[in-house]
Amino acid sequence: MAQPCPHPIAGSKVSRMTPHFFGYGSLVNLSTHDYPDARNATLRGWRREWRHTDVQPFAFLSARPVSGAEIDGVIAAVPNAD
């Protein structure tokens, strides 16, 4: 299981938060990304799901809130905070 991320969170006393991204799925792991501060993370309260729309002829991977669910992934700072 991933360890809690030590990065600042909303509501903390940090004057400027660094933006981060959370990636998940079979192609998102520490072997496929080389950001200097990337680490394994767990997003609690969300579940992965495939969604279909009338706009595209294929499904896409998304997430939806589900109590008790977890998604394992990777978190890292957004390069250059942009």
Residue frames relative to the residue before (quaternion, step in Angstrom):
aa qw qx qy qz dx dy dz
M 1.0000 0.0000 0.0000 0.0000 0.00 0.00 0.00
A 0.5060 -0.6589 0.4672 0.3027 3.56 -1.01 0.81
Q 0.4521 -0.6692 0.5218 0.2748 3.54 -1.19 0.60
P 0.6117 -0.5416 0.4077 0.4078 3.62 -1.13 0.49
C 0.4579 -0.6881 0.4964 0.2654 3.56 -1.03 0.82
P 0.3631 -0.7678 0.4855 0.2070 3.61 -0.76 0.98
H 0.4410 0.7097 -0.4585 0.3026 3.61 1.22 0.02
P 0.6284 -0.5412 0.3893 0.4009 3.60 -1.18 0.52
I 0.1815 -0.7710 0.6004 0.1099 3.56 -1.15 0.64
A 0.6935 -0.4611 0.3402 0.4367 3.54 -1.28 0.35
G 0.7757 0.3247 -0.2535 0.4782 3.54 -0.99 0.83
S 0.5347 0.6175 -0.4246 0.3906 3.60 1.22 -0.08
K 0.6094 -0.5829 0.4087 0.3490 3.57 -1.29 0.19
V 0.4031 0.7126 -0.4833 0.3099 3.62 1.22 0.25
S 0.4296 -0.7299 0.4688 0.2508 3.59 -0.78 0.99
R 0.7891 0.0674 -0.0396 0.6093 3.61 1.05 -0.65
M 0.2338 -0.7865 0.5569 0.1287 3.56 -0.58 1.11
T 0.3810 -0.6877 0.5688 0.2417 3.55 -1.09 0.73
P 0.4067 -0.7118 0.5009 0.2775 3.62 -0.74 0.94
H 0.1233 -0.7811 0.6109 0.0389 3.56 -1.10 0.80
F 0.2210 -0.7398 0.6071 0.1878 3.54 -1.26 0.30
F 0.2325 -0.7284 0.6278 0.1461 3.52 -1.27 0.55
G 0.0483 -0.8000 0.5980 -0.0007 3.55 -0.72 1.08
Y 0.0189 -0.7951 0.6060 -0.0126 3.56 -1.09 0.70
G 0.5269 0.6117 -0.4818 0.3407 3.54 -1.25 0.35
S 0.7182 -0.4878 0.2932 0.4003 3.54 -1.27 0.30
L 0.7292 0.4169 -0.2470 0.4831 3.63 1.12 -0.48
V 0.6540 0.4767 -0.3112 0.4982 3.60 1.27 0.06
N 0.3612 0.6896 -0.5559 0.2915 3.55 -0.38 1.28
L 0.7050 -0.4751 0.3078 0.4272 3.59 -1.24 0.15
S 0.6181 0.5387 -0.3495 0.4534 3.61 1.20 -0.32
T 0.7360 0.4139 -0.2298 0.4838 3.61 1.15 -0.52
H 0.7429 0.2950 -0.1964 0.5679 3.60 1.26 -0.12
D 0.1684 -0.8237 0.5378 0.0618 3.55 -0.90 0.93
Y 0.2127 0.7674 -0.5693 0.2043 3.57 1.00 0.76
P 0.5638 -0.6625 0.3655 0.3311 3.60 -0.84 0.89
D 0.7841 0.3031 -0.1732 0.5131 3.62 1.03 -0.60
A 0.3240 0.7645 -0.5037 0.2383 3.61 1.20 0.31
R 0.0489 0.7864 -0.6133 0.0548 3.55 -1.06 0.79
N 0.5816 -0.5510 0.4591 0.3839 3.54 -1.25 0.44
A 0.0191 0.7955 -0.6048 0.0332 3.57 -1.08 0.72
T 0.2466 -0.7417 0.6038 0.1565 3.54 -1.27 0.43
L 0.2175 -0.7557 0.6082 0.1079 3.55 -0.88 1.04
R 0.1766 -0.8190 0.5418 0.0674 3.57 -0.39 1.24
G 0.7663 0.3471 -0.2693 0.4688 3.55 -1.07 0.80
W 0.6958 0.3930 -0.2652 0.5395 3.60 1.28 0.25
R 0.1455 -0.7694 0.6171 0.0778 3.57 -1.23 0.62
R 0.4747 -0.6471 0.5198 0.2929 3.55 -1.10 0.78
E 0.1084 0.7824 -0.6118 0.0412 3.55 -1.17 0.57
W 0.4105 -0.6634 0.5668 0.2649 3.53 -1.24 0.58
R 0.1121 -0.7999 0.5882 0.0410 3.56 -0.89 0.96
H 0.2249 -0.7470 0.6143 0.1185 3.51 -1.19 0.71
T 0.0705 -0.7785 0.6214 0.0534 3.56 -1.13 0.64
D 0.5516 -0.5852 0.4704 0.3634 3.56 -1.30 0.18
V 0.5722 0.6279 -0.3598 0.3858 3.59 1.28 -0.31
Q 0.7906 0.1765 -0.0713 0.5820 3.59 1.06 -0.81
P 0.4669 -0.6982 0.4643 0.2809 3.60 -1.07 0.63
F 0.7065 0.4019 -0.2586 0.5220 3.60 1.22 0.28
A 0.5152 -0.6313 0.4855 0.3166 3.55 -1.28 0.37
F 0.1694 -0.7630 0.6111 0.1255 3.58 -1.24 0.39
L 0.4942 -0.6558 0.4905 0.2918 3.53 -1.19 0.66
S 0.0338 0.7864 -0.6124 0.0739 3.55 -0.87 1.01
A 0.3225 -0.7128 0.5749 0.2394 3.55 -1.29 -0.28
R 0.0755 -0.7793 0.6202 0.0480 3.54 -1.18 0.60
P 0.5501 -0.6200 0.4354 0.3513 3.58 -1.08 0.62
V 0.0994 0.7585 -0.6358 0.1022 3.57 -0.93 1.02
S 0.4391 -0.7096 0.4873 0.2572 3.57 -0.62 1.10
G 0.8231 0.2323 -0.1955 0.4799 3.55 -0.93 0.98
A 0.5847 0.5793 -0.3770 0.4249 3.61 1.23 -0.18
E 0.1288 -0.7754 0.6120 0.0869 3.59 -1.29 0.32
I 0.1462 -0.7421 0.6452 0.1078 3.53 -1.23 0.59
D 0.2487 -0.7426 0.6030 0.1520 3.57 -0.85 0.98
G 0.1572 0.7884 -0.5797 0.1327 3.55 -0.99 0.84
V 0.5249 -0.5855 0.5127 0.3447 3.51 -1.29 -0.61
I 0.1033 -0.7644 0.6319 0.0750 3.57 -1.09 0.76
A 0.0961 0.7783 -0.6143 0.0873 3.56 -1.07 0.80
A 0.5893 -0.5606 0.4468 0.3727 3.54 -1.26 0.44
V 0.4937 -0.6219 0.5153 0.3224 3.56 -1.11 0.69
P 0.4824 -0.6802 0.4528 0.3156 3.64 -0.69 1.00
N 0.8495 0.0475 -0.0987 0.5162 3.56 -0.89 1.04
A 0.4617 -0.7196 0.4122 0.3147 3.60 1.26 0.38
D 0.5199 0.6544 -0.4261 0.3462 3.60 1.04 0.63
